[in-house]
Amino acid sequence: MRMRGRHRGVTLVELVVAITIVAIAVTTILGVFAAVATRSADAMMQQQAIAIGESYLSEILQRWVVDPNDPNGTLPNTGRASWDRIDQYNGLVEAPHDQFGNPIAPLNSYRVSVSTSQSSALAGVPAAAARRVDITVSYPPSASIILSGYRTTY
């Protein structure tokens, strides 16, 4: 007596459907990974921009609003290393440098802009005795952060 065995396997249609489903799933998962990887670089660029801005803001806020040694502001403007008043930084636009003018090559894609102005935002402090400092750090592709601080004469 012969037994007929049943062949087990998949048909061509079942195989094509299975491959299609797996391809869609893999494409979706890889797309999610790509989006996460792209955003992780953005976060690093933003943190670097914040660190640059904080460095400039810290440097500037250590300067005088009115220099007690030169109240008329007649000192020569020979660069950041010699600046001792906040207002000397107004309008500064540069790639990040240290305060002595040495470029920081890995940060050339960033741009730092400084704006200083008299401020009446502080209660009880006359505008002539207070300065608002705004640091804008721009970085690729087209993002920027702004940090602000205040300094008064005392």
C-alpha positions in Angstrom: 0.0 0.0 0.0 1.3 3.4 -1.0 0.8 6.4 1.1 0.4 9.7 -0.5 2.4 12.3 1.3 1.3 15.8 1.3 4.0 18.3 0.2 4.4 21.2 2.6 5.6 24.6 1.5 4.5 28.0 0.4 3.1 29.1 -2.8 4.7 31.8 -4.9 1.9 34.3 -3.9 2.5 33.7 -0.2 6.2 34.2 -0.6 5.7 37.5 -2.5 3.3 38.8 0.2 5.7 37.8 3.0 8.6 39.6 1.3 6.5 42.7 0.7 5.4 42.9 4.4 9.0 42.4 5.6 10.3 45.1 3.2 7.7 47.6 4.4 8.5 46.9 8.0 12.3 47.2 7.5 11.9 50.5 5.5 9.8 52.0 8.3 12.2 51.0 11.0 15.2 52.3 9.1 13.3 55.6 8.5 12.8 56.0 12.2 16.5 55.3 12.9 17.5 57.9 10.3 15.3 60.6 11.8 16.7 59.9 15.3 20.3 60.0 14.1 19.7 63.3 12.3 18.2 64.9 15.4 21.0 63.7 17.7 23.4 65.8 15.7 21.2 68.8 15.9 21.2 68.5 19.7 25.0 68.4 19.8 25.2 71.5 17.5 22.7 73.3 19.8 24.6 72.5 22.9 27.8 73.7 21.3 26.1 76.9 20.3 24.9 77.4 23.9 28.4 76.8 25.3 29.8 79.4 22.9 27.1 81.9 23.8 27.7 81.4 27.5 31.4 81.9 27.1 30.9 85.2 25.3 28.3 86.4 27.7 30.5 85.5 30.7 33.4 87.4 29.2 31.3 90.5 28.4 29.5 90.6 31.7 32.8 90.9 33.5 33.5 94.2 31.9 32.6 97.7 33.1 29.5 99.6 32.1 31.4 102.8 32.8 35.2 102.4 33.2 36.2 104.2 36.4 39.7 104.7 35.0 38.4 106.3 31.8 34.8 107.6 32.3 34.8 109.4 28.9 35.6 106.2 27.0 38.7 107.5 25.2 40.7 104.3 25.3 41.9 103.0 21.9 39.9 100.1 20.3 42.6 97.5 19.8 40.5 94.4 19.9 38.8 92.2 22.4 41.9 91.6 24.5 42.0 95.2 25.5 38.3 96.0 25.8 37.2 96.8 29.3 33.7 98.2 28.7 30.6 96.4 27.7 29.7 98.9 24.9 32.9 98.1 23.0 31.4 94.7 22.2 28.3 96.2 20.5 28.1 95.1 16.9 30.7 92.4 17.2 30.2 89.7 14.5 32.7 86.9 14.2 33.4 83.2 14.1 34.2 82.1 17.6 37.6 83.3 18.8 39.1 83.4 22.2 39.4 86.8 23.8 43.0 87.1 22.5 41.9 86.7 18.8 43.0 83.1 18.3 40.5 81.3 16.0 39.0 78.1 17.1 39.1 76.1 13.9 36.4 73.4 14.7 33.9 76.1 15.4 34.2 78.0 12.1 30.7 77.1 11.0 29.3 79.1 13.9 28.7 82.9 13.9 28.6 85.0 17.0 26.8 88.4 17.0 26.7 90.7 20.0 24.3 93.5 20.7 24.5 95.8 23.8 22.0 98.5 24.8 21.0 100.6 27.7 18.2 99.0 29.6 15.4 100.3 31.8 14.1 96.8 32.6 15.7 96.7 36.0 13.5 98.4 38.6 15.3 101.2 40.5 18.3 101.2 38.2 18.6 104.2 35.7 18.9 103.1 32.1 22.3 104.9 31.8 23.7 102.6 34.6 22.4 99.3 33.1 23.2 97.4 30.0 21.5 94.5 28.3 23.7 92.1 26.4 22.3 89.8 23.7 24.5 87.1 22.2 23.2 85.4 19.1 25.0 82.2 18.0 24.0 80.9 14.5 24.9 77.5 13.3 24.2 75.3 10.3 21.9 74.7 8.6 19.9 77.7 9.7 19.4 77.7 13.4 20.4 80.1 16.1 20.1 80.6 19.9 20.0 83.9 21.8 21.3 84.4 25.3 20.8 87.6 27.2 22.2 89.1 30.4 22.2 92.4 32.3 25.1 94.3 33.9 24.8 97.4 36.1 27.3 99.9 37.5 27.7 99.6 41.3 
